[in-house]
Amino acid sequence: MEDGYQRLVEAFRAQDPARVLAQAAALGHYAADAHVPLHAIVNYDGRETGQNGVHDRWESRLLERFERQVEPQLKAPAARRISDRVAFFLDALRGSNRMAAEVLASDLACRGPKDLAETAEDDRYDNRYYSCVFEREQGRLLARLGDSVRVTGSLWLSAWLDAGRPALPDFRFPYVRKQSRAVLISLDGAAAPLVDDAVARGVMPHLARLRREGATARGATTALPSKTAVGHAALFTGAWADVSGITGNEVPPPGSSLLHWESGYASTHLRPSRCG
């Protein structure tokens, strides 16, 4: 953490906007992580208590489901200068540690008595579960989010002050602007008839406008196998999987064991030079 803080100070001093953004983001990640209660215990993902996946359920999925309820209540506290950053972080971790047992208890109380061992992964934790957890954890979630915002802002402010209050750089990057040719938005699993119906009912007004102002295909020949990464690769290259090298959402690297898999979404294994 301290190394990252010093790198942000140096980036401010150098007035290097790209470095400032990169180091500020990295430092903010650590600050936010310290405020997740389960990050402060060994049993962070519930494996020791038969609650596998509780970390993701509390940290990500709960917030994703109730973002609209949480966001209006989330206020950004004023930032202040931090002189002892180690003590500051330890205080955040101690607070998380004190709350961890209650987070685990909420997970146990809300998942119900059903036998999860024979239940499909997607069905183990349903809407009832998340509604129950949110009712129990809403206050804690808001408090930890608010504290993480305060700490992140305070660290950024402190780094800027320690750098000597330099003029803030222009965060508009000319080497990026006007060089983007297209933005690809993929609605995974959205069948054309469903999208047509949503547009017709006014549910997707922005997509409707893009359709009116642009070009729309009424049909397409899909890539095989029918996997998201394969479809993306076909859009990028105009080639089938045997040419692009992307044969699934996960692909074995050339020359490696079939037991070794890497992400098919990355460009690492894409072979555009061979695409016609």
N, C-alpha and C positions, 0 to 999 in steps of 0.2 A: 504494500500500500504506500509506504513512504517513498519508495523508488518511483512509483507512478506519480505521486504528488510532485516530486522534484522535477520529473520530466515535463509536467504541465507548467511549472514555474519557468523552466528553461524555454519552453515553447512560447510562453507569453513574452519573455525577454527578447527572443529572436523575432517576435512579431510574425511568426509563421502560422498563418490561419489553418492550414491543413493539419499541422502538428497539434495546434491548440485543440481543434475539434476531436482529433483521434485520442489525445491524452485525456481530455475532459470526459469523453465517453467511457474510456476504460476506468477512470477513477470513479465516475458515477456508478458504474456497474458494481464495483466493490462496495461502495457506500450503500447501495440499495440491497445488495446481498446480505449485508450485516444486519438488516432489519427484518429478514425472514426468520421467524422463530425456529424453524426446523434446521436452519443452517448452523445453529449454535449447539447442536447435540450430535452424538455419534449415530443415533438411530434416526438420521435425517430423512430417510425415505420409508421408515416404518418396517423395515425388514425384520427387525428383532421382535416386533410385536404383531406380525402377520398383517401389516397395513401397507404392503408394497404399493408404491405410487402415490402416497399421501403428499409427498413434496410437490409433485406436479399438480395434484388436485387443488392444493391450497394456494400455491404461488401463482399458477397460470390459469387453470380452467375455471376456478371460482371467480376470478376477476374478469375473465373474458365473458362469462355468462351474465355478470351483473355490472358491467362497465357503466351502463347508462344510469344505474342507481348510485354508483360510487362517485363518478366524475363530478356531478354537481355539488357534492358535499366535500370534495377535496379542496382544501385551501393551501396555498403556498406560504408557509411561515417565512418571516424575514430572515435573511442570511446574516451571519455574524462572523467575525474573524475567529479562527481557531488557532490557539497557540500550542496546545499539546494534542497533536493529532492521534497519537497512540492511545492516550487516555480516552479521547473522544470515541474512537472505534471500539475500545474495550467496553465502554459504557453501553454502546449500542448492542454489542454482543451479549452482555449480561442481561439486558432487557429482553432480548430474544430468547435467551436460555430460560428465563423465568416463565415465559409464555408457552414454551414448547409442549409441556405436558398437557396444557389445556387444549392446544390445537389437536394433539393426538386423541384426546378424550372426545372432542367434537366429531372427529372422523369416525370413531368407534360407535358413538351414540347415534349417528345419522345413517350409517350404512345398513342398519337393520339386522335381523337374525338370519337372513337367508344364507345358504351355503354358497360362498363365492367360488369354491374350488371347481364346481361344475358349470359355472356361469360364464358365458362368452364375455371377453374383455370389455367390449363396447356397451354391454348391458349391465355391468356390475354396479355402476354408479349412475343412477338415473336422475331425472329432474327433481324427484322428491328428495333424493340425497343432497343435491346441491342447494336446494331451497332451505333445507334443514341446517346445513353447514353455514349458509349465509346469514340465517337468522341468529345463529350462535356467534359467528365470527365477524359480523359486519363492523362492530366497534373496533375490534382489534385490527382488522384489515385497514380501516381508515386511519387509525392512529399510526400504524407502522408505515403506511404510504406517506402520510404527512411528515413523519419524522425523517424518512429517507429523502424526501424533497428538501427539507431544511438542511440536512447534513450535506447533501450533494451541492446545494447552492452555497453553503458556507465554505466547503472545500474549494470550490471554484473561485469564490471571492477572495479567500485567503491566499490562494496561489497567485492571483492577479496582484494583490497587495504586496506579497513577498517578492514579486518580480519588479516592484518599483512603480506600480500604477502606469504601465505603458499604455499608449493609445491603442484601443482595441482594433484589431485588424479587420479589413473588409472580408466578410465571410462569403462573398460571391466570387466564385472561381471562374475566371475567364477561360481557362483551359478545358472546362467542362461544358460551360454554356454554349449553346448552338451546335453542339456536336452530337447530341442525341437525335437519332433518326426515328425511333419508334418506342412505344411503351407497350409491352405485352402483358395483358391481364388475363389470367387463366382462371375460369370458374370450373374447378375440378368436379366432374360428375353432373354438371348442369346440362341436361339434355336440351336440344334445340326447341322442342315443343314446350318445355317448361319455361324457357326464357321468353319465347314468343308470348305465352300466356301472361307472364309477369309484366312484360312491356305493354301488352294490350290493356291490362287492368290498372296501369299507371303505377305499379309497384317499383319499377326501375326507370325513373324519368331520365336519369343521366345517360343510361345506356340507350334509351329511346332517342335522345338527341344525337348521340354519336352515330346511331344507325341512319337517322335522317340526313346528317351532314356528311356522312362517309359512304363507304361501300359495304354491302352485306352479302355474304354467300348463303344460298339457301340449302346447300348441302356440301359435304366434304367426304373424301375417302380417308378413313381413319388409318392410323399406323397400327401395326401389330408387332408385339403383343399390346393389348389395350391397357397401357400403363401411362401414368402422367409424364414421367421423365422421357419416355419413348416418344410420346406425342410432342413434347416440347422440342426434343432434338429434331424431329421431322419438320417442325415449323422453322427452326433455326437454319437447317441445312437443305431442306427439300429432298432429303434422302431417307430410305428405309433404315431400320435398325441394323441390318447386316452391313451397311455402308457407314452409317454414322458412328457405330461402335456402342451406342446406348441401347441395350437390349432389355432393360428393366429399370425399376426405381433404384435398384442396387445392382452393381455389375462387378464381376471378378476382374481385377487388373490383368492385363496380358502377361502370360507366363507364370501366374501365381496359382496357388491352390484354389480349388472351387470352394473351399471353406473360408476364403478370404474375400470379403465383399466391401466395396466402397460406394459412395453415393453416385447415382446416375444423374443427379441434378447438377452436379458440378461440371465444369468444362474440361476437367482433367482427362477424361477418356473420350471426349468428343473428337471425331476425326473429320473436320470440315474440309481439309485439303483433298480428301478422297471423294468428296461428294460432287456429283455432276449436276 
